[in-house]
Amino acid sequence: MSNGLAGHEHDLYPIVSDSVWLGGDSEYSVLNEGLPYWLNGLVPLAYGLDDDRLRNQTAQVIDYVLTHQQSDGWLGPEAPQNRDIWGRFPLCLGLKQLIEADPDQSPRILPALHKFIDLMHRMLVQKTGFEQFWGKVRYPDMIIVLQWLYEHHPGNHTNTLLATMSLLNQQGLSWAQYYTEGNYLFEDLDMIQPPIVDSSPLFPYVHAVNAAQGMKSGAVLYRFNNDTFLLENTRNGVNWTLSYHGDPAGSVIGDERESGLRPNRGSELCTAVETMYSLSYLYHAMGDRDFADRCERAAFNALPVMFTDDLWAHQYLVVPNQPFSSSINGPNPFWNTGDQSILYGMAPNYPCCTVNMPQGLPKFLSASFAVADHNGLAHTLLSPGHVITTLPSGTHIDLSCNTTFPFSHVLKYTFTASAPFTLHLRLPSWAHSYQILSTTSSSSGVSTTYTPNTLQPDPHTGMLTLNLLKSGTVTYTLSTSIRTEDRGNDTISIYHGALLYALDVGFADTVSALAPTTNNHPIHNNNNETKTIPTAAHDHNITATKPWNIAIDPNSLVFHSHPPSSTDELPNPIWAYAAPPTWITAKGCEIENWEMERGVPRVPPPRRGRRCLGGGGVREVVLRPYGSLKVHMAVLPTMDLVGTS
C-alpha cells in the first residue's frame, strides 16, 4: 500500500495535499472529513511498515493541524457557526494511534486532544455541532478515543471524559434499539413500501457505511456502562446485518443504502474497511471467534478485489457478479451511486473511499496480535507478522510469524522471550482439524506435538493455549476442505479456508486517461505545482474474455494448489490475475436466459428453468480467489451435471 495510491495521496491527491485542513481549498463535503479519514489510515500504515517517508507525511500534517488549533480548542478550519464534530472522530482516532505507536509524541498531542474534548463537551451541553445524523450514528468511534484517554492519559480531565461519553450516548442514535426484532429491517429494502429514502427515520441505520461502523457500537458502550444486554444485542446486530444484507466476500451490500442479497448490487470500499475495523474491535472486546473469522473473510476477499493488483486504482463499489468493471452507459442498477461506481480509478464516483481506504490492512495488522492475560500473547487475526512487546508480567517477547496464509494453512512462529510465556493461537471455525509442533531451542531441543486429541480450543474465543519456554519455534497447521454457502434461488458461493472463490471469466484491461481535475479541483501538490498522475492510477476498464453465464455442479468441485516453494514466498503482486497458487475446478455450462441488464447480470433464472445453452456444452471451469479477479462471478447457479459431457 505504501508504494500505491494510499502512500502517495499526500503527494498528489488534492483532497489531502491541498486540504482545507492545511490551508488549501480542496474538500468534497462540508463535514471536512477528507484529511481526517486519510490520517486515520496513514498513521498505522506508516508505523506498521516503519516507513520514514510516510511518518514524515503524518508529522507534517499533524504539525500544521495542531499549530492551527483555534483558541477555544477547535481542531479544523470551520468558523464557530459551521462546526460539526463528526469530522474530528477519525482525526482523533489517528492521533490516538500515533501516541500508541510513538509515545514520544504525547507531550504535544495530548494537550491538544484534551483541549478539543473540553470544547466538545461544552458544545454537547449546549446541544450544538452534533445535529447531522453522520455523527449521531458514528459517535462510538469517538467514545473509543475517550475511553483510551480515560484509561491511559486522563490527566485532570477524568470527569469531562466520562461526561462527554455520556452526552454522546444520550444525544446519539441508538443502535441497540435498532438491533431489535421490532425495528430491524430484515427485508430487501428495495421491496419496502413506502421506500426507505435519505429522509426516512431509519435511513441512518441502513446507510451501508453507517451499518458497518455501527456493528461495534454495543461493545464500545458496554465498556462504558456494563449493560450486559448490549452483548447479545451486538451479536444479533452483526449476524442480522451480514446474513440479510451481507455479500459473500464478508462486507455489507449497499450502493449507499442497503438492499438485500441480490448478487448484482454493490458494496462500497468504505464499507469494507469499516466492516474490518468493527469486527476486529469486536473480537478484541468480546472474544467471539465468529467476529475474527468474519474479519478475515472481509480482509482477504472484500478488500483486495476492489484494488488493481498494484494498489494504485480502486473501485467505489464491487458487485459479487461483475463480468465488467467499467463505466455504465444508461441507467445503472444502484440506489444512489454514479455510472463510474464499478470503474477502477484514483477516485471513481466520490472521493470518500480514496481517503478512507488506507485504514483497511494497516488496522488489520495492528489488531492481529493482542496481550492475553498477565503473561500471554494471542495471534488474533491470522496473517504474517512480527511483534516485539512487553507483557504486563514484564516478559519481553520478540515473535515472528512466517506464513503464506490464507493461500496455505501452515503458520511458522519463531520467538525469543525473557521468560516463559503463554502463546494463544486462534483456530478458525472452518478448520476441521489442526496440528501444532512446538520445539524449544534449549540444548535438549524438546519437541511436543498437539492435536485435537491432546489440546482443545476455548469454545468461545477459539484460542489454543501453549505454554512456551524462552525460545523456540511453533509450526501450526490447519486442515480444511471446500465448503459452499447458500445464497438463495439455488445459487451458492464457494470457499476454501478464509478465501472466497469465483468463476474465472478472463481479464482484459484498457487504461484511459485520468481527467485533469478531481471533484472540480486541479491535480496539484502543496506548492500548486502540476503533478503527473502515474498511469497506474488512471481509469481501468476491465472486461471478461470468457463466458460468464455459467451454472456449476457443486458435486464436481475439486481443490488444487501448487506445491509450496522452498522459500515460502508468494508471487508479488499476489492479487494479480491468476497469481494465487490455489484454484478450484468444477463442471459447468453456459445457461439460457441469463442476460445483462443495466450494466450487470440479472439475477439467475430459477433452477427449474435452467438449461445448458444449446442443450450441451458441459466443460471444466476454473474458480480462483475472488480478490485476484477484478471481473468475476461469485454467486453461481447450480445444476446437476455429473455424468454429462
C-alpha positions as CSV (number, residue, x, y, z in Angstrom):
1,M,0.0,0.0,0.0
2,S,2.8,2.4,0.7
3,N,4.0,2.1,-2.9
4,G,0.5,2.6,-4.2
5,L,-2.1,5.3,-4.1
6,A,-2.5,5.2,-0.3
7,G,1.2,6.0,0.2
8,H,1.1,8.9,-2.3
9,E,-2.1,10.8,-1.7
10,H,-0.1,13.4,0.3
11,D,2.0,14.0,-2.8
12,L,-0.7,14.3,-5.5
13,Y,-4.3,14.0,-4.3
14,P,-5.8,17.4,-3.7
15,I,-8.3,16.3,-1.0
16,V,-5.1,15.6,1.1
17,S,-2.3,17.7,-0.4
18,D,-4.4,20.8,-0.8
19,S,-6.9,20.1,2.1
20,V,-8.8,22.9,3.8
21,W,-7.2,21.5,7.0
22,L,-3.8,22.5,5.6
23,G,-4.8,26.0,4.5
24,G,-5.8,24.9,1.0
25,D,-9.2,24.9,-0.7
26,S,-9.9,21.2,-1.5
27,E,-12.6,19.2,0.2
28,Y,-15.6,17.2,-1.0
29,S,-18.0,17.7,1.9
30,V,-19.0,20.4,4.3
31,L,-18.2,17.8,7.0
32,N,-14.5,18.3,6.2
33,E,-13.8,14.6,6.8
34,G,-11.3,14.0,3.9
35,L,-8.0,14.7,5.7
36,P,-9.1,13.0,9.0
37,Y,-10.1,9.9,7.1
38,W,-6.6,9.8,5.4
39,L,-4.7,10.4,8.7
40,N,-6.7,7.6,10.4
41,G,-5.3,5.1,7.9
42,L,-1.9,6.6,7.2
43,V,-0.7,6.5,10.8
44,P,-0.9,2.7,11.2
45,L,0.4,2.3,7.6
46,A,3.5,4.4,8.3
47,Y,4.3,2.9,11.7
48,G,3.3,-0.6,10.8
49,L,5.8,-0.5,8.0
50,D,8.3,1.6,9.9
51,D,8.3,3.9,6.8
52,D,10.2,7.2,7.3
53,R,8.6,8.8,4.2
54,L,5.1,8.2,5.5
55,R,6.0,9.0,9.0
56,N,7.2,12.4,7.8
57,Q,4.0,13.0,6.0
58,T,1.9,12.4,9.1
59,A,4.3,14.6,11.1
60,Q,3.9,17.5,8.6
61,V,0.1,17.2,8.7
62,I,-0.2,16.9,12.4
63,D,2.2,19.8,13.0
64,Y,0.0,22.1,10.9
65,V,-3.3,20.9,12.4
66,L,-2.0,21.3,16.0
67,T,-0.3,24.7,15.5
68,H,-3.5,26.0,13.9
69,Q,-5.8,24.8,16.7
70,Q,-8.2,27.6,17.5
71,S,-8.0,29.4,20.8
72,D,-11.2,27.7,22.1
73,G,-9.8,24.2,21.3
74,W,-11.4,23.6,17.9
75,L,-9.4,21.5,15.5
76,G,-10.1,22.2,11.9
77,P,-11.0,25.0,9.5
78,E,-14.6,25.8,10.4
79,A,-15.9,29.0,11.9
80,P,-18.0,28.5,15.1
81,Q,-21.3,28.8,13.3
82,N,-20.5,26.0,10.9
83,R,-18.9,23.4,13.2
84,D,-19.8,19.8,13.2
85,I,-17.9,17.4,15.4
86,W,-18.2,14.2,13.2
87,G,-15.1,15.0,11.1
88,R,-13.0,15.1,14.2
89,F,-13.7,11.5,15.1
90,P,-11.4,9.9,12.6
91,L,-8.8,12.6,13.3
92,C,-8.8,11.8,17.0
93,L,-8.6,8.0,16.1
94,G,-5.5,8.9,14.1
95,L,-3.9,10.9,17.0
96,K,-4.7,8.1,19.4
97,Q,-2.9,5.6,17.2
98,L,0.1,7.9,16.8
99,I,0.6,8.1,20.5
100,E,0.3,4.3,20.8
101,A,2.9,3.9,18.1
102,D,5.2,6.7,19.2
103,P,4.7,7.7,22.9
104,D,7.2,10.4,22.5
105,Q,4.5,12.3,20.6
106,S,2.4,12.5,23.8
107,P,3.5,15.9,25.1
108,R,2.4,17.8,22.0
109,I,-0.7,15.8,21.1
110,L,-2.4,15.1,24.5
111,P,-2.9,18.8,25.5
112,A,-4.5,19.5,22.1
113,L,-6.7,16.5,22.4
114,H,-7.9,17.4,25.8
115,K,-8.4,21.0,24.8
116,F,-10.6,19.9,21.9
117,I,-12.6,17.4,24.1
118,D,-13.2,20.1,26.7
119,L,-14.7,22.2,23.9
120,M,-16.7,19.3,22.5
121,H,-18.1,18.7,26.0
122,R,-19.3,22.3,26.1
123,M,-20.8,22.1,22.7
124,L,-22.7,18.9,23.7
125,V,-24.0,20.6,26.8
126,Q,-25.2,23.4,24.6
127,K,-26.5,20.9,22.0
128,T,-24.5,22.4,19.1
129,G,-22.3,20.8,16.5
130,F,-24.0,17.4,16.8
131,E,-27.1,17.7,14.7
132,Q,-26.3,15.7,11.5
133,F,-27.0,12.0,11.5
134,W,-23.5,11.1,10.4
135,G,-22.1,11.9,13.8
136,K,-25.1,10.6,15.6
137,V,-24.7,7.1,14.3
138,R,-20.9,7.1,14.3
139,Y,-20.2,8.5,17.7
140,P,-18.9,5.2,19.2
141,D,-15.7,5.9,17.2
142,M,-15.2,9.0,19.4
143,I,-16.0,7.1,22.6
144,I,-13.2,4.7,21.7
145,V,-10.8,7.6,21.9
146,L,-12.4,8.9,25.1
147,Q,-12.1,5.5,26.8
148,W,-8.5,5.2,25.8
149,L,-7.7,8.6,27.2
150,Y,-9.6,7.8,30.4
151,E,-7.6,4.6,30.9
152,H,-4.1,5.8,29.8
153,H,-3.9,9.6,29.8
154,P,-6.7,11.1,31.8
155,G,-4.7,14.0,33.3
156,N,-7.1,16.1,35.3
157,H,-9.9,15.5,32.8
158,T,-11.5,12.4,34.2
159,N,-14.9,13.9,34.9
160,T,-15.0,15.6,31.5
161,L,-14.1,12.4,29.7
162,L,-16.9,10.5,31.4
163,A,-19.4,13.2,31.0
164,T,-18.6,13.5,27.2
165,M,-19.1,9.8,26.8
166,S,-22.4,10.1,28.5
167,L,-23.6,13.1,26.4
168,L,-22.6,11.4,23.1
169,N,-24.5,8.3,24.1
170,Q,-27.6,10.3,25.2
171,Q,-27.7,12.5,22.1
172,G,-26.7,9.9,19.5
173,L,-28.9,7.5,17.8
174,S,-29.4,4.0,19.4
175,W,-28.0,1.0,17.5
176,A,-29.2,-1.1,20.4
177,Q,-32.8,0.0,19.7
178,Y,-32.4,-0.7,16.0
179,Y,-31.0,-4.2,16.7
180,T,-34.3,-5.4,18.0
181,E,-36.9,-7.6,16.1
182,G,-39.5,-4.8,16.1
183,N,-37.2,-2.3,14.5
184,Y,-34.6,-4.1,12.4
185,L,-35.2,-4.1,8.6
186,F,-34.7,-7.8,7.6
187,E,-36.3,-7.3,4.2
188,D,-34.7,-6.4,0.9
189,L,-35.0,-2.7,1.2
190,D,-35.9,-2.4,-2.5
191,M,-39.1,-4.2,-1.8
192,I,-40.3,-2.0,1.1
193,Q,-43.1,0.5,0.6
194,P,-43.1,3.4,1.1
195,P,-39.4,3.3,0.1
196,I,-36.6,4.0,2.5
197,V,-35.1,7.3,1.4
198,D,-32.5,9.5,2.9
199,S,-35.1,11.4,4.8
200,S,-36.6,8.3,6.4
201,P,-36.2,7.9,10.2
202,L,-34.4,4.6,9.7
203,F,-32.1,5.7,6.9
204,P,-29.1,6.5,9.2
205,Y,-29.1,2.8,10.2
206,V,-29.3,1.4,6.6
207,H,-26.6,3.6,5.0
208,A,-24.1,0.8,4.4
209,V,-21.0,2.5,5.8
210,N,-23.0,3.5,8.9
211,A,-24.1,-0.1,9.2
212,A,-20.5,-1.3,9.1
213,Q,-19.4,1.2,11.7
214,G,-22.4,0.6,13.9
215,M,-21.8,-3.1,14.4
216,K,-19.2,-2.4,17.1
217,S,-21.3,0.2,19.0
218,G,-22.7,-2.2,21.6
219,A,-19.2,-3.4,22.6
220,V,-18.0,0.2,22.9
221,L,-20.9,1.2,25.1
222,Y,-20.7,-2.0,27.2
223,R,-17.2,-1.0,28.3
224,F,-18.7,2.3,29.4
225,N,-21.9,1.2,31.1
226,N,-21.5,-2.6,31.7
227,D,-25.1,-3.2,30.4
228,T,-24.9,-6.9,29.5
229,F,-28.0,-6.6,27.3
230,L,-25.7,-4.9,24.8
231,L,-23.6,-8.1,24.3
232,E,-26.3,-10.3,22.9
233,N,-27.8,-7.3,21.1
234,T,-24.5,-6.8,19.4
235,R,-24.3,-10.4,18.3
236,N,-27.8,-10.1,16.8
237,G,-26.8,-6.9,15.0
238,V,-23.7,-8.3,13.4
239,N,-25.4,-11.6,12.5
240,W,-28.5,-9.9,11.0
241,T,-26.5,-7.3,9.1
242,L,-24.2,-9.9,7.4
243,S,-26.9,-12.5,7.0
244,Y,-29.7,-10.4,5.5
245,H,-27.6,-7.6,3.8
246,G,-24.1,-9.2,3.5
247,D,-22.2,-10.0,0.4
248,P,-20.3,-13.3,0.0
249,A,-17.0,-11.6,0.5
250,G,-17.7,-10.5,4.0
251,S,-18.9,-6.9,3.6
252,V,-22.3,-5.3,3.5
253,I,-24.3,-4.9,0.3
254,G,-25.3,-1.2,0.0
255,D,-24.8,1.1,-3.0
256,E,-25.1,3.8,-0.4
257,R,-28.3,2.2,1.1
258,E,-28.6,-1.4,2.0
259,S,-30.7,-3.6,-0.2
260,G,-30.9,-7.4,0.1
261,L,-28.8,-10.3,-1.0
262,R,-29.0,-10.0,-4.8
263,P,-25.6,-10.5,-6.4
264,N,-26.0,-7.6,-8.8
265,R,-25.9,-4.9,-6.2
266,G,-22.8,-3.2,-4.9
267,S,-20.7,-2.9,-1.7
268,E,-18.7,0.2,-1.1
269,L,-15.0,0.2,-0.4
270,C,-15.6,2.4,2.7
271,T,-17.9,-0.3,3.9
272,A,-15.3,-3.0,3.6
273,V,-12.7,-1.2,5.6
274,E,-15.2,-0.1,8.3
275,T,-16.5,-3.7,8.5
276,M,-13.0,-5.0,9.1
277,Y,-12.3,-2.4,11.8
278,S,-15.6,-3.1,13.6
279,L,-15.1,-6.9,13.5
280,S,-11.5,-6.7,14.7
281,Y,-12.6,-4.4,17.6
282,L,-15.4,-6.8,18.5
283,Y,-13.1,-9.8,18.7
284,H,-10.8,-7.9,21.0
285,A,-13.6,-6.6,23.1
286,M,-16.0,-9.6,23.2
287,G,-13.9,-12.6,22.1
288,D,-16.4,-14.3,19.9
289,R,-14.5,-16.4,17.4
290,D,-17.1,-15.6,14.7
291,F,-16.0,-12.0,14.7
292,A,-12.4,-12.8,13.8
293,D,-13.5,-15.3,11.1
294,R,-15.7,-12.7,9.5
295,C,-13.0,-10.0,9.8
296,E,-10.5,-12.3,7.9
297,R,-13.2,-13.0,5.3
298,A,-13.5,-9.3,4.6
299,A,-9.8,-8.7,4.7
300,F,-8.9,-11.4,2.2
301,N,-11.8,-11.1,-0.1
302,A,-13.9,-7.9,0.0
303,L,-10.8,-5.6,0.3
304,P,-8.3,-6.9,-2.3
305,V,-10.9,-7.4,-5.1
306,M,-11.6,-3.6,-5.1
307,F,-7.9,-2.7,-5.9
308,T,-5.9,-3.2,-9.0
309,D,-3.0,-5.6,-8.2
310,D,-0.5,-2.7,-7.8
311,L,-2.9,-0.9,-5.4
312,W,-2.9,2.3,-7.4
313,A,-6.5,2.2,-8.5
314,H,-9.7,1.2,-6.8
315,Q,-13.4,0.8,-7.2
316,Y,-16.1,2.7,-5.3
317,L,-18.4,-0.3,-5.5
318,V,-17.8,-4.0,-6.1
319,V,-20.6,-6.3,-7.3
320,P,-20.5,-10.0,-6.5
321,N,-21.4,-10.9,-10.0
322,Q,-19.4,-8.5,-12.1
323,P,-18.2,-9.6,-15.5
324,F,-17.4,-5.9,-16.5
325,S,-15.8,-3.2,-14.4
326,S,-16.3,-0.1,-16.5
327,S,-18.4,2.9,-16.8
328,I,-22.1,2.1,-17.2
329,N,-23.9,3.7,-20.1
330,G,-27.5,4.4,-19.5
331,P,-29.5,3.6,-16.3
332,N,-27.4,1.8,-13.6
333,P,-28.8,-0.7,-11.1
334,F,-27.5,1.1,-7.9
335,W,-29.6,3.0,-5.4
336,N,-27.6,6.2,-5.4
337,T,-24.2,6.0,-7.0
338,G,-22.9,7.1,-10.4
339,D,-22.1,5.5,-13.6
340,Q,-18.4,5.1,-12.7
341,S,-19.1,3.3,-9.4
342,I,-17.5,0.0,-10.5
343,L,-14.7,1.5,-12.6
344,Y,-11.2,1.2,-11.2
345,G,-9.5,4.6,-10.8
346,M,-8.0,7.1,-8.5
347,A,-11.3,8.5,-7.2
348,P,-14.2,6.9,-9.0
349,N,-17.7,8.2,-8.2
350,Y,-16.9,10.0,-4.9
351,P,-13.7,10.8,-3.0
352,C,-14.5,9.3,0.4
353,C,-13.2,5.9,-0.4
354,T,-9.9,7.2,-1.8
355,V,-9.1,8.8,1.6
356,N,-10.8,6.2,3.8
357,M,-9.4,3.0,2.2
358,P,-5.8,3.3,3.7
359,Q,-7.1,2.2,7.1
360,G,-8.1,-1.3,6.0
361,L,-5.0,-3.5,6.1
362,P,-2.9,-1.4,8.5
363,K,-5.6,-1.6,11.2
364,F,-5.9,-5.3,10.5
365,L,-2.2,-5.6,11.1
366,S,-2.5,-3.6,14.3
367,A,-5.2,-5.9,15.6
368,S,-3.5,-9.1,14.6
369,F,-1.8,-9.6,17.9
370,A,-3.0,-8.8,21.4
371,V,-1.9,-9.2,25.0
372,A,-3.8,-12.1,26.7
373,D,-4.0,-12.2,30.4
374,H,-1.0,-11.3,32.5
375,N,1.7,-13.3,30.7
376,G,0.2,-14.2,27.3
377,L,0.3,-13.2,23.7
378,A,-2.5,-14.0,21.3
379,H,-2.4,-14.2,17.5
380,T,-6.0,-12.9,16.9
381,L,-6.1,-12.4,13.2
382,L,-4.1,-14.9,11.2
383,S,-1.5,-13.4,8.9
384,P,2.2,-13.0,8.6
385,G,3.6,-10.5,11.2
386,H,6.3,-9.6,13.6
387,V,5.6,-8.3,17.1
388,I,8.0,-7.0,19.8
389,T,6.3,-6.3,23.1
390,T,6.5,-6.4,26.8
391,L,3.6,-8.2,28.6
392,P,2.1,-6.9,31.8
393,S,4.1,-9.5,33.7
394,G,7.3,-7.9,32.4
395,T,8.1,-10.6,30.0
396,H,9.7,-9.2,26.8
397,I,8.8,-11.1,23.6
398,D,10.1,-11.0,20.0
399,L,7.9,-13.2,17.8
400,S,7.7,-13.6,14.1
401,C,5.0,-15.5,12.1
402,N,6.1,-16.6,8.6
403,T,3.2,-17.9,6.5
404,T,1.6,-17.7,3.1
405,F,-1.8,-17.7,4.8
406,P,-4.6,-17.5,3.5
407,F,-3.2,-19.3,0.4
408,S,-1.7,-22.1,2.6
409,H,-2.6,-23.1,6.1
410,V,0.8,-23.5,7.7
411,L,2.0,-20.8,10.1
412,K,5.6,-20.9,11.4
413,Y,6.4,-19.0,14.6
414,T,9.9,-18.2,15.8
415,F,10.3,-16.5,19.2
416,T,12.6,-15.4,21.9
417,A,11.4,-14.2,25.3
418,S,13.0,-13.0,28.6
419,A,10.9,-15.6,30.5
420,P,8.4,-18.4,29.8
421,F,5.1,-17.2,28.4
422,T,1.8,-18.4,27.0
423,L,1.0,-18.2,23.3
424,H,-2.6,-18.3,22.2
425,L,-3.4,-19.4,18.6
426,R,-6.9,-18.9,17.1
427,L,-8.5,-21.9,15.5
428,P,-10.8,-20.7,12.7
429,S,-14.3,-22.2,12.6
430,W,-13.7,-23.5,9.1
431,A,-10.7,-25.7,10.2
432,H,-11.9,-29.2,10.8
433,S,-8.5,-30.3,12.3
434,Y,-5.1,-29.0,13.2
435,Q,-1.6,-30.0,14.3
436,I,0.9,-28.0,16.4
437,L,4.6,-28.8,16.6
438,S,6.4,-26.9,19.4
439,T,10.2,-27.1,19.7
440,T,12.3,-25.5,22.3
441,S,15.7,-24.0,21.4
442,S,17.4,-25.4,24.6
443,S,20.2,-27.9,24.4
444,S,17.8,-30.7,24.7
445,G,15.7,-29.5,21.8
446,V,12.4,-30.9,23.2
447,S,9.5,-31.2,20.7
448,T,5.9,-31.5,21.6
449,T,3.0,-32.3,19.2
450,Y,-0.5,-31.2,19.9
451,T,-3.6,-32.4,18.1
452,P,-7.4,-32.2,18.8
453,N,-6.9,-35.3,21.0
454,T,-4.5,-33.5,23.3
455,L,-5.4,-29.8,23.1
456,Q,-8.9,-28.3,22.8
457,P,-9.7,-24.7,21.8
458,D,-11.5,-22.4,24.1
459,P,-15.2,-22.8,23.0
460,H,-15.8,-19.0,23.0
461,T,-12.6,-17.5,21.6
462,G,-11.4,-20.5,19.6
463,M,-7.9,-20.0,21.2
464,L,-5.5,-22.9,21.6
465,T,-3.1,-22.2,24.5
466,L,0.5,-23.2,24.5
467,N,2.9,-22.8,27.5
468,L,6.3,-21.9,25.9
469,L,9.8,-21.6,27.2
470,K,12.1,-18.7,26.5
471,S,12.9,-19.5,22.8
472,G,11.9,-21.9,20.1
473,T,9.6,-22.5,17.2
474,V,6.0,-23.4,16.7
475,T,4.5,-24.8,13.5
476,Y,0.7,-24.5,13.3
477,T,-1.0,-26.5,10.5
478,L,-4.7,-26.2,9.7
479,S,-6.8,-28.7,7.7
480,T,-9.9,-27.7,5.8
481,S,-11.9,-28.5,2.7
482,I,-14.2,-26.9,0.1
483,R,-17.5,-25.6,1.5
484,T,-20.4,-23.9,0.0
485,E,-22.9,-21.3,1.3
486,D,-26.4,-21.0,0.0
487,R,-27.2,-17.5,-1.4
488,G,-30.8,-18.2,-2.3
489,N,-32.6,-19.1,-5.5
490,D,-30.4,-22.3,-5.8
491,T,-27.2,-20.3,-6.0
492,I,-24.1,-20.8,-4.0
493,S,-20.8,-19.2,-3.1
494,I,-17.7,-21.4,-2.7
495,Y,-15.0,-21.2,-0.1
496,H,-11.8,-22.9,0.9
497,G,-10.3,-21.7,4.2
498,A,-10.7,-17.9,4.5
499,L,-10.9,-17.4,0.7
500,L,-13.9,-17.0,-1.5
501,Y,-13.5,-18.5,-4.9
502,A,-15.2,-17.0,-8.0
503,L,-15.6,-18.0,-11.6
504,D,-12.6,-17.0,-13.8
505,V,-14.2,-15.1,-16.7
506,G,-10.9,-13.9,-18.2
507,F,-9.3,-10.5,-18.0
508,A,-8.8,-7.6,-20.4
509,D,-7.7,-4.2,-19.1
510,T,-8.0,-0.9,-21.1
511,V,-6.4,2.1,-19.4
512,S,-7.8,5.5,-20.2
513,A,-6.5,8.9,-19.2
514,L,-7.5,10.4,-15.8
515,A,-9.5,13.6,-16.0
516,P,-7.3,16.7,-15.3
517,T,-9.5,17.6,-12.3
518,T,-10.8,15.7,-9.4
519,N,-14.0,16.9,-7.7
520,N,-13.6,20.3,-9.5
521,H,-10.1,20.8,-8.1
522,P,-6.9,20.6,-10.3
523,I,-4.4,17.9,-9.5
524,H,-1.5,19.7,-7.8
525,N,0.7,19.4,-4.7
526,N,1.1,21.8,-1.8
527,N,3.2,24.2,-3.9
528,N,0.5,24.4,-6.5
529,E,2.8,22.6,-9.0
530,T,1.0,20.4,-11.5
531,K,1.6,16.8,-10.7
532,T,1.8,13.9,-13.1
533,I,-0.5,11.2,-12.0
534,P,1.0,7.7,-12.6
535,T,-0.7,5.8,-15.4
536,A,-1.5,3.1,-12.8
537,A,-3.9,5.5,-11.1
538,H,-5.7,6.2,-14.3
539,D,-9.1,4.7,-15.1
540,H,-9.2,1.0,-15.8
541,N,-12.0,-0.5,-17.9
542,I,-11.8,-4.3,-17.2
543,T,-13.9,-6.8,-19.2
544,A,-14.4,-10.5,-19.3
545,T,-13.0,-12.5,-22.1
546,K,-14.7,-15.8,-21.3
547,P,-18.4,-16.7,-20.9
548,W,-19.8,-15.5,-17.5
549,N,-23.3,-17.0,-17.7
550,I,-22.2,-20.3,-16.1
551,A,-24.0,-22.7,-13.8
552,I,-21.9,-25.3,-12.0
553,D,-22.5,-28.7,-10.4
554,P,-21.4,-28.4,-6.7
555,N,-20.7,-32.1,-6.5
556,S,-17.9,-31.7,-9.0
557,L,-15.8,-29.2,-7.1
558,V,-12.1,-30.1,-6.8
559,F,-9.4,-28.0,-4.9
560,H,-6.0,-27.6,-6.5
561,S,-2.8,-25.9,-5.3
562,H,0.8,-25.5,-6.4
563,P,3.3,-27.1,-4.1
564,P,4.9,-24.5,-1.8
565,S,8.2,-23.2,-2.8
566,S,11.3,-23.7,-0.8
567,T,11.4,-20.0,0.2
568,D,7.7,-19.9,1.2
569,E,7.2,-16.8,-0.9
570,L,4.2,-15.8,-2.9
571,P,4.1,-14.0,-6.2
572,N,4.2,-10.3,-5.9
573,P,1.7,-8.8,-6.5
574,I,-0.3,-11.7,-5.2
575,W,-3.7,-10.3,-6.1
576,A,-2.9,-10.2,-9.8
577,Y,-5.0,-12.3,-12.2
578,A,-4.1,-16.0,-11.9
579,A,-1.3,-15.2,-9.4
580,P,-2.5,-17.1,-6.3
581,P,-1.2,-20.6,-6.1
582,T,-4.7,-22.1,-5.4
583,W,-7.8,-22.7,-7.6
584,I,-10.9,-24.9,-7.8
585,T,-12.3,-26.7,-10.8
586,A,-15.9,-27.8,-11.5
587,K,-18.2,-29.0,-14.2
588,G,-20.2,-26.1,-15.7
589,C,-22.1,-24.9,-18.7
590,E,-23.5,-21.7,-20.1
591,I,-27.2,-21.5,-19.4
592,E,-30.0,-20.0,-21.3
593,N,-32.0,-16.8,-20.4
594,W,-29.3,-15.2,-18.2
595,E,-28.5,-11.8,-19.6
596,M,-27.1,-8.4,-18.7
597,E,-29.4,-5.6,-17.5
598,R,-28.3,-2.1,-16.6
599,G,-24.6,-3.0,-16.8
600,V,-24.7,-6.1,-14.5
601,P,-26.0,-9.6,-14.8
602,R,-29.6,-10.2,-14.0
603,V,-30.5,-12.5,-11.1
604,P,-30.0,-16.1,-12.4
605,P,-33.1,-17.8,-13.7
606,P,-34.9,-20.3,-11.3
607,R,-33.4,-23.7,-11.1
608,R,-36.4,-25.4,-12.8
609,G,-35.8,-23.3,-15.9
610,R,-32.1,-23.7,-16.1
611,R,-30.9,-25.4,-19.3
612,C,-27.4,-25.6,-20.8
613,L,-27.1,-23.4,-23.8
614,G,-27.8,-25.4,-26.9
615,G,-28.6,-28.4,-24.8
616,G,-25.0,-29.3,-24.0
617,G,-21.6,-27.7,-23.7
618,V,-20.7,-29.1,-20.3
619,R,-17.0,-28.4,-19.6
620,E,-14.5,-27.9,-16.9
621,V,-14.5,-24.3,-15.5
622,V,-12.0,-22.7,-13.1
623,L,-12.6,-20.7,-10.0
624,R,-9.9,-18.5,-8.4
625,P,-9.5,-16.5,-5.3
626,Y,-12.0,-13.6,-5.5
627,G,-9.5,-10.9,-4.6
628,S,-7.5,-11.7,-7.8
629,L,-10.4,-11.5,-10.2
630,K,-11.3,-7.9,-10.9
631,V,-14.1,-9.3,-13.1
632,H,-15.8,-12.3,-11.7
633,M,-18.9,-14.3,-10.8
634,A,-19.0,-15.1,-7.1
635,V,-22.7,-16.2,-6.7
636,L,-23.2,-19.2,-9.1
637,P,-26.4,-21.0,-10.0
638,T,-26.3,-24.8,-9.5
639,M,-27.3,-27.7,-11.8
640,D,-26.9,-31.5,-11.8
641,L,-24.2,-32.0,-14.4
642,V,-22.4,-35.1,-13.1
643,G,-22.4,-37.8,-15.7
644,T,-23.0,-35.3,-18.6
645,S,-20.4,-34.3,-21.1
